[in-house]
Amino acid sequence: MSHTCKSLILHCIDFRFGEAIKKYLEDNRLMNNCDIVSLAGAVKNLVSPINPSYFEIVLRQIEISQKLHHITQVILMNHTDCGAYGGHNAFESTGAEYTQHVEDMKKAKKIIADKFSGLEIKMVLAKITPLGQVAFEEVW
């Protein structure tokens, strides 16, 4: 059995989209082909961590995954209504919430790209509806 995998995915711990993430991994042929890092706030830990050690934890996981499993891709996945961001109510509109997540993922992408050359970095926003449905959107 190969001891390598394609990707590392960084996503939030929020239980509401656990099944959706599993389906995302299956649909993108990443099930059993990625390392999974699940931390409250996901990329917020890179761009505005509440504790500086959280920044180092995320980078260390990417470093280990690259060194041991030879990943070629990092998937940054944030989600709407994230408690680490204060939820929907912390934003004046859904547009403002969307913009904040996209800006944070872009900042995190730059941080990772500057530290780890050669990795493809994808940004995905999981939108959670009031009914609990999840839709994934790849952002640029």
N, C-alpha and C positions, 0 to 999 in steps of 0.2 A: 504494500500500500504506500502510495506517495505521501510524503510528509510536507506537501506544499498546498497552498490554496490561492485562489485568485485575488480575493479582496479582504479588506477589513471594513466592517460597517460600524459606525459610531451613531448610536441612537439613544433616545431617552428611555428611562425605565418605565414610563407610563403604561400601565396594564391595558389601557383601552385600545391600544393598537397592536398588541402582541400577535393575535391571529393574522392581522393584515400584514405585519412584517414577515411572518412565516410565508404567506402567500406571495409577497413581493420577492422573497428569496427563491421560492420555487419557480415563479414566473420568469425570473432572470437567471435561472440555472446557477444559483449561488448556495442553495441548500447543501450543507456539508462541503462547501467550497469557499467558506469565508470564516474569518475570525470575527467574533461579535463583542463589541464593547458597549455596554449599556450603562449610562450615567445620567442622573437627573440633569436636565438642561442640555444634554448632548453638546453641541458646539459652543454653547455659552461658556463652557469650562475652558475654552481656548481664548475667547475674545473678551470676556468679563467675568472671570472666575471669582466666586466669593472667598476663595482661599487660593493663594498662589500655588499650593501644592497640586491642585486639581489640574492646572495647566500642564505641569510636569507629568502627572499620571497619564493624561491623554497622549502626550508625545511619546512617553515610554512604551505604551501599548502598541503604538504604530511602529516604533523602532523594533520591538521584539517580534512583532508580526512580520515585518520586512526581513529581519535577520533569520528567524527560524522557519518561516513558512513561505518566504520569497513572494509576498504579495506584490501585485502590480497595480492595484487599484485601492483607493479609499473612497467609501461612500459616506458622506455626511448627511445625516437625516434628522432634521428638526420636525416639530409638529406644532400645529396651532393649538391654542388653549393649553399651553404648557405652563404648569405651575411654577417652574423655575423662572419664567418670564412674568409671572403674575396672572396668567390666564388671559382669556379674552378681555376681561374687564380692565386690564392694565393699559389697553390701547384705545385711542379715540375712535377707531374704526377697524374693520377687518382688513382694509387696505393698508393701514398703518402697521398692523400686526404682521401682515405678509411681508411688507417692506423691511421690517426689523429682522425677521428671520432670514430673508435673502441677503441682506447686508452682513449679518453675522456669519452666514455660511461663506460668503465671499471673503471675508476677513480670515476665517479659519482656513479656507482653501489656500490663501496666500501664505499663511504661517506654515502650513504643512509643506507646500511646494518649496518654500525657501529652505526648509530643513531636510526634506527628503526628495532629492532630485529623481526624476524618472517615474514617479507615481502618477497615474491618472487619478484625478479627483472629481467625483461626481457629487452634485448637490441635489438632494431630494427633500421636498416639503410634504409631509403627511398632513392633509387637512381633515380634521375631525369635525363632523357635522353634529348638531345638537342631538340627533338620533343615534349617534355613535358610529356612523358609517365613516370609512376612511378612504380617501382618494389620494394617491401619490402623484406628485408633479415634479418632474425633473426641471430644475431651474438653472439658468445660465448666468 
